[in-house]
Amino acid sequence: MRAFAIAAALLCATAARAEIVSEYTEFDADEGCTAYRTAPDDEGDWADLACAGYRGYPVILTYTDLRYVAYYGFPPEGELPRQPGFHPFNHPGTRIEWRIDRQERSETPFAAIHRWFLNIGDEGARDIEILTVSKVATMEDRSACFVGFVMASGNAKANEDARRIADETVRDFDCATDERLIADPEVRGLVNP
């Protein structure tokens, strides 16, 4: 019985030291990425780029016709799974917030929050800003996907909303079957199915 009490106390102490924290990385699609696949001359304008992420976790950026989609973490072998992107022309922001499960001796990023800029107006119109919340693929589970989308333009609580989605939803999210979280009807109309 005493051994059980000691084990339970150690488990509680370990759990008490676990915390969720944010770390930030700079992101530059033009300078910080390397193209590893590009379109042949007669097949349009597309490229797959490998970019620096958080402590060895890559960001895979797919570019097609002035539209980008990102995959955060370690991709599966072969083709990347199809990711929903945005209908309008878009580009990723220059900073990624990584939500990290920090244990006593390890740190595991489980979510990436990234600001995207969408051009939905005439030339010269101000872009709409949307935060994407993504599951990060680990070496063991190479499943990553967009989990939620939060309207950032005009939303003072956007970062808080994105962190809540990350912390409460991402770790148990099944990229193959679960429905992405899109609360704002305006955002829903901008996201590909």
C-alpha positions as CSV (number, residue, x, y, z in Angstrom):
1,M,0.0,0.0,0.0
2,R,2.9,2.4,0.8
3,A,4.5,1.7,-2.6
4,F,1.2,2.7,-4.2
5,A,1.0,6.0,-2.2
6,I,4.6,6.8,-3.2
7,A,3.9,6.1,-6.9
8,A,0.8,8.2,-6.8
9,A,2.7,11.1,-5.1
10,L,5.4,10.9,-7.8
11,L,2.8,10.9,-10.6
12,C,1.1,13.9,-9.1
13,A,4.4,15.7,-8.7
14,T,5.3,15.0,-12.4
15,A,1.9,16.1,-13.6
16,A,2.2,19.3,-11.5
17,R,5.4,20.1,-13.3
18,A,3.9,19.7,-16.7
19,E,2.8,22.9,-18.3
20,I,1.7,24.3,-21.6
21,V,3.8,27.2,-22.8
22,S,4.2,29.3,-26.0
23,E,7.4,29.7,-28.0
24,Y,7.7,31.8,-31.0
25,T,9.7,31.4,-34.2
26,E,10.2,33.8,-37.1
27,F,9.0,32.6,-40.5
28,D,10.1,33.9,-43.9
29,A,8.8,31.9,-46.9
30,D,11.1,33.8,-49.2
31,E,14.4,33.5,-47.3
32,G,13.9,30.6,-44.8
33,C,12.7,27.8,-47.0
34,T,14.2,25.5,-49.5
35,A,12.3,24.2,-52.6
36,Y,12.4,20.5,-52.8
37,R,9.8,20.0,-55.6
38,T,8.8,22.5,-58.2
39,A,6.6,22.5,-61.3
40,P,8.1,21.6,-64.6
41,D,8.0,24.5,-67.0
42,D,4.8,23.3,-68.7
43,E,2.8,22.4,-65.6
44,G,2.0,25.8,-64.1
45,D,3.3,27.6,-61.0
46,W,3.7,25.4,-57.9
47,A,6.3,24.4,-55.4
48,D,6.8,22.4,-52.2
49,L,9.1,24.1,-49.7
50,A,10.8,22.8,-46.5
51,C,11.1,25.6,-43.9
52,A,12.6,25.9,-40.5
53,G,10.1,25.5,-37.6
54,Y,10.6,24.9,-34.0
55,R,13.7,23.0,-32.8
56,G,13.9,20.6,-35.7
57,Y,10.2,20.5,-36.4
58,P,9.8,21.6,-40.0
59,V,7.1,23.6,-41.7
60,I,6.3,22.3,-45.2
61,L,4.8,25.0,-47.3
62,T,3.0,24.2,-50.5
63,Y,2.6,27.1,-53.0
64,T,0.2,27.1,-56.0
65,D,-1.0,30.1,-58.0
66,L,-0.4,32.7,-55.2
67,R,-2.0,30.5,-52.6
68,Y,-0.1,28.8,-49.8
69,V,-0.9,25.8,-47.5
70,A,1.3,24.7,-44.6
71,Y,1.9,21.4,-42.8
72,Y,3.6,21.7,-39.4
73,G,5.9,19.0,-38.2
74,F,7.2,15.7,-39.7
75,P,5.4,14.7,-42.9
76,P,4.5,11.2,-43.7
77,E,6.6,9.4,-46.3
78,G,5.4,9.9,-49.9
79,E,2.8,12.5,-50.8
80,L,1.6,15.1,-48.2
81,P,-2.0,14.6,-47.2
82,R,-4.3,17.2,-48.9
83,Q,-4.8,20.2,-46.7
84,P,-7.6,22.7,-46.9
85,G,-6.4,26.1,-47.8
86,F,-8.0,29.4,-48.6
87,H,-9.9,30.3,-51.8
88,P,-8.4,33.8,-52.0
89,F,-4.8,34.7,-52.8
90,N,-2.9,34.5,-49.5
91,H,0.4,34.4,-47.8
92,P,1.6,33.3,-44.3
93,G,2.7,35.7,-41.6
94,T,6.2,36.1,-40.3
95,R,5.8,34.6,-36.9
96,I,4.5,31.2,-35.6
97,E,3.4,30.6,-32.1
98,W,4.1,27.0,-31.0
99,R,2.0,25.6,-28.1
100,I,4.3,23.2,-26.3
101,D,3.7,20.5,-23.7
102,R,6.7,21.1,-21.4
103,Q,7.5,18.3,-19.1
104,E,10.5,18.2,-16.7
105,R,12.9,16.9,-19.3
106,S,11.1,17.3,-22.6
107,E,9.2,19.7,-24.8
108,T,6.8,18.6,-27.4
109,P,5.1,21.1,-29.7
110,F,1.5,20.0,-30.3
111,A,0.0,23.0,-32.0
112,A,1.1,25.8,-34.3
113,I,-0.8,29.1,-34.4
114,H,0.0,31.1,-37.6
115,R,-1.4,34.3,-38.9
116,W,-2.4,34.3,-42.6
117,F,-3.2,37.3,-44.8
118,L,-6.0,36.9,-47.4
119,N,-6.6,39.2,-50.3
120,I,-10.3,39.4,-50.8
121,G,-10.7,42.9,-52.2
122,D,-9.6,44.9,-55.1
123,E,-5.9,45.6,-55.7
124,G,-4.7,47.8,-52.9
125,A,-7.4,46.7,-50.5
126,R,-6.4,45.8,-47.0
127,D,-5.9,42.0,-46.4
128,I,-8.1,40.0,-44.0
129,E,-6.1,38.3,-41.2
130,I,-7.0,34.8,-40.0
131,L,-5.2,32.7,-37.4
132,T,-4.9,29.1,-38.2
133,V,-4.6,26.5,-35.4
134,S,-2.8,23.4,-36.6
135,K,-2.0,20.0,-35.2
136,V,1.8,19.4,-35.3
137,A,3.0,16.0,-36.6
138,T,5.5,14.2,-34.4
139,M,8.0,11.6,-35.5
140,E,5.7,8.9,-34.0
141,D,2.4,10.3,-35.3
142,R,2.9,12.0,-38.6
143,S,-0.5,13.4,-38.7
144,A,-0.9,17.2,-39.0
145,C,-3.7,19.4,-40.2
146,F,-5.6,22.6,-39.8
147,V,-7.8,22.2,-36.7
148,G,-9.4,25.6,-36.5
149,F,-9.6,29.1,-38.1
150,V,-10.1,32.3,-36.1
151,M,-10.9,35.7,-37.6
152,A,-8.1,38.0,-36.5
153,S,-9.1,41.2,-38.2
154,G,-11.2,43.2,-35.8
155,N,-11.0,40.6,-33.1
156,A,-9.0,41.6,-30.0
157,K,-9.4,38.1,-28.5
158,A,-8.1,36.3,-31.6
159,N,-4.9,35.0,-30.0
160,E,-6.8,34.0,-26.9
161,D,-9.4,32.1,-29.0
162,A,-6.7,30.4,-31.0
163,R,-4.8,29.3,-27.9
164,R,-8.0,27.9,-26.4
165,I,-8.6,25.8,-29.5
166,A,-5.0,24.6,-29.5
167,D,-5.0,23.6,-25.8
168,E,-8.5,22.1,-25.6
169,T,-8.9,20.4,-29.0
170,V,-5.7,19.8,-31.0
171,R,-4.2,16.8,-29.1
172,D,-7.3,14.6,-29.5
173,F,-8.1,15.9,-33.0
174,D,-8.3,13.2,-35.7
175,C,-7.3,14.8,-39.0
176,A,-9.0,12.1,-41.0
177,T,-12.4,12.3,-39.4
178,D,-13.0,15.3,-37.2
179,E,-14.6,18.5,-38.5
180,R,-12.4,21.7,-38.3
181,L,-13.6,24.5,-36.0
182,I,-14.7,27.6,-37.9
183,A,-16.9,29.8,-35.7
184,D,-17.1,32.9,-38.0
185,P,-19.3,32.5,-41.0
186,E,-17.1,34.9,-43.0
187,V,-14.1,32.6,-42.4
188,R,-16.1,29.5,-43.4
189,G,-16.7,31.0,-46.9
190,L,-12.9,31.6,-47.4
191,V,-11.7,28.1,-46.5
192,N,-11.6,25.2,-49.1
193,P,-13.4,22.1,-48.0
